[in-house]
């Protein structure tokens, strides 16, 4: 039985928080130098979830990178999809049809709500308010079901394509969203009652993790973190993309830049995002390409008709395809995809029934053929859940990116984290780190 | 005292610990899951079954106990073994001892003999329980220190500081009500309430203060700083198997004891309003004293369970305090308030007479 006392002169001791620690979402390591409960020094170590996203993208075709973007910020994957697609489209000079743009906005805003719900819920749970976490995660689950309905997956959405989105909105989407929005609002209101004026919660988050406006700007921090300090910078307003300039929404800003302001900003943004989706569902133009309700036939039946030369007859029918290809029929395809034959796959009826469609399809999916973007480079930023999510894409004339560089919003916040934590207590690590909403998939790429 | 009296005390202590304490602790494990599930729109524990009968998940505590008993008792290299082994026993022993001093019922006449339903009849029962509760912290400090882990050590530090902060208020908030009753004996306090009025009516502030300080003593959310799962994992970070299970049970035991003390001192103990149980217990009619005894036990148990339900509700509603905020609450708010309450009580009684 020996009690190790190596250095009696030392006044501080080291505490290794993470990489495996309940509060270190995903994997990140904080090495704390402590004096009792007070933090003297912090060393933040990242990179535990490095998956070589950027390097991997170089060996993929333009469209094949989209599924890898899901894994960046995996609580708001649709925003990543949209951001990447917009960056590539800027290089290719493709304009997405209006309905497709609205669908992208709807998808992004739903994702933003799930992102904020996760962040607020997880921080509350780590502060001990477990019930709030489950209320918010329940609300998130309704939204995930909606996303599942739209894209076919809850998290690994891979929804966008260069030149559009996978498919049109499913039937009754507006009604379903209205139902879900009511449930989300109810859950947010419940959590608001449990937290916002809760003395214990306020004591925990007020005046902790304070960041000044100047520091936030100097670190390059964006998103709710920056807005909580009072800077009303939002990419959707500052550099409008898609159809964001057509909506009436507010940009909530805080004043003190502490954890409480960040919490309030996120709670307010949930409501604003829901408002945007509601407006978008009202404004969204009707599909021009939807034909009179066509009779459905299996794709192989159409193929047989084509072989028999019944080309007139084929036009009356619509292809019944695999569920994963829902919304890719000719009734809706033209509304959500750009009409560039060199970049956009043809509607499934075309692929299955005529040689032009089939050739077009193969030219786009065959190895080393695909979408050819002339040598150029460009940066495009969208407003992600945590801030400005940017993609810098370089094309060298091949069928895939020469280089993709992702600007993850939480990397810059993590850089400022030691500054936020120094001088506070161990217990303050939890709300401060929670409000960063660090997503390791996005941070380490 | 005859040897039969001694045997009766042993039976009572055994019943208090094994029947009352252990059963309610097991039940609390179930309540914690099921109540939180109802609160959080979940289904909660419903899988453990015996021949396909799940009984709303009531078998989960049994499954838990079996799991704890059969798990490997892992000890890290850094552990100081004797202290590591003895710590959970001290923590749990303190909680169990307190159970034996609670007044589960009054005295009943049966077969020409007076049977007291309080296991350990002690004229200074209240300070005895408070002292034994305070002993429990030694287990926590020992566990944290013997773990050889910085997380455990932080948990132990927090535990010690929190225990002192809540213990002082715990005692001082009771000062007023005990002064009023003029006794330190649980049984006398219950009888006083039977003769006059329940403690919660005359000492509402003391009730709230004691409940708060008591909740802090049980180390459960919002006062779960020594464990602080998402922060420092806690003083029992290096524990596994039944040793960990003993810490778990300790928390439940302390909750039960706190609720038992509140019941005895503020909610009339085993009394039932409108029913003179003490007189019924002395009745000469055969079997009436037995019915009275059953009613006493049921009344006490019901009140304890109701209070535990309240504690659980608080536990699942509020977030956790920060270390300095908890000490502020204990020393700067609860303590002055409880001293003020004591002074007001003393002056009130002085002026009244």
Interface residues (C-beta under 8 A of the other chain):
Chain A: X1 X3 X4 X13 X14 X15 X16 X21 X22 X23 X36 X37 X124 X125 X126 X127 X128 X129 X130 X131 X134 X135 X138 X194 X195 X198 X200 X201 X203 X204 X425 X426 X427 X428 X429 X430
Chain B: X36 X39 X40 X41 X42 X80 X81 X82 X148 X150 X151 X154 X157 X158 X221 X222 X224 X225 X228 X229 X230 X231 X232 X233 X316 X317 X318 X319 X320 X321 X322 X323 X324 X325
